[in-house]
Amino acid sequence: MVKHIVAWNWAEHLTEEKKEKCAQDMKRELENLINLIPGIVSIKLYTKPLQSSDSDLLLDSVFESEEALLAYQTHPEHVRVGSEFVKPVVRNRKCIDIVMD
């Protein structure tokens, strides 16, 4: 299995109210991908970091294999969610993909 972790910060132009709405939308759309894309074992978006954190949002997901992760990255539903709900409201993307021991 492969773990795919992505962290973002909110875009600077967002109000607190807009961040809350976007967090709800992102969580709903990203977590629903498990129902739409084969090979996802689990997917969870965390939106309430402690003040000691360097990032505002964390996506923690597990895939059956590296091939499943690669298919997810280009899947039309993932591309749609990224384009409509993620990229317009975030900055400073950090990612790590690892084989789980």
C-alpha positions in Angstrom: 0.0 0.0 0.0 1.0 3.6 -0.6 0.3 6.6 1.6 -0.3 10.0 -0.1 -0.1 13.0 2.2 -0.6 16.6 1.0 -0.5 19.7 3.1 -1.6 23.2 2.1 -2.0 26.7 3.5 -5.0 28.8 2.7 -4.7 31.5 0.0 -4.1 34.9 1.6 -7.2 36.5 0.1 -9.7 34.4 2.0 -11.8 35.6 4.9 -12.4 33.3 7.9 -15.9 32.7 6.7 -14.7 31.8 3.3 -12.1 29.4 4.7 -14.8 27.6 6.7 -17.1 27.2 3.6 -14.1 26.1 1.5 -13.0 23.6 4.1 -16.5 22.0 4.2 -16.6 21.9 0.4 -13.1 20.4 0.0 -13.7 17.8 2.7 -17.0 16.7 1.1 -15.5 16.5 -2.4 -12.1 15.0 -1.6 -13.5 12.4 0.8 -16.1 11.4 -1.7 -13.4 10.4 -4.2 -13.2 7.0 -2.4 -16.7 6.3 -4.0 -15.6 7.4 -7.5 -12.0 6.2 -8.0 -10.9 2.6 -7.8 -7.8 1.9 -5.6 -8.4 4.3 -2.8 -8.3 2.5 0.5 -8.9 5.6 2.7 -9.0 9.4 2.3 -9.5 12.0 5.0 -9.1 15.8 4.9 -8.1 17.5 8.3 -9.2 21.1 8.5 -8.6 22.1 12.2 -4.8 22.3 12.8 -3.4 23.4 16.1 -1.7 26.8 16.3 1.7 25.1 16.4 1.2 23.8 12.8 2.9 25.1 9.7 0.0 24.1 7.4 -3.7 24.8 7.4 -5.0 21.6 5.7 -3.9 18.0 5.5 -5.0 15.3 3.1 -4.2 11.8 4.4 -4.9 9.0 1.9 -4.0 5.4 1.3 -4.0 3.6 -2.0 -3.8 -0.1 -2.9 -0.6 0.4 -4.9 1.6 3.0 -6.7 -0.3 2.2 -9.9 -3.6 3.1 -8.1 -2.1 6.4 -6.9 -0.9 7.2 -10.4 -4.4 6.5 -11.8 -5.9 8.7 -9.1 -3.7 11.6 -10.1 -5.1 11.8 -13.6 -8.6 10.6 -12.9 -11.2 13.1 -14.2 -13.0 13.3 -10.8 -9.7 14.1 -9.0 -8.8 16.7 -11.6 -12.3 18.2 -11.3 -12.1 18.5 -7.5 -8.6 19.9 -7.7 -9.5 22.5 -10.3 -12.8 23.6 -8.7 -12.4 23.2 -5.0 -8.7 23.1 -4.1 -6.4 25.1 -6.3 -8.4 28.3 -6.2 -8.2 28.6 -2.4 -4.8 27.2 -1.4 -1.0 27.8 -1.7 2.2 26.2 -0.6 1.4 22.6 -1.5 3.6 20.0 0.1 3.3 16.3 -0.8 4.9 13.0 0.2 4.1 9.6 -1.2 5.5 6.6 0.6 5.3 2.9 0.5 3.8 1.7 3.8 5.9 -0.7 5.8 
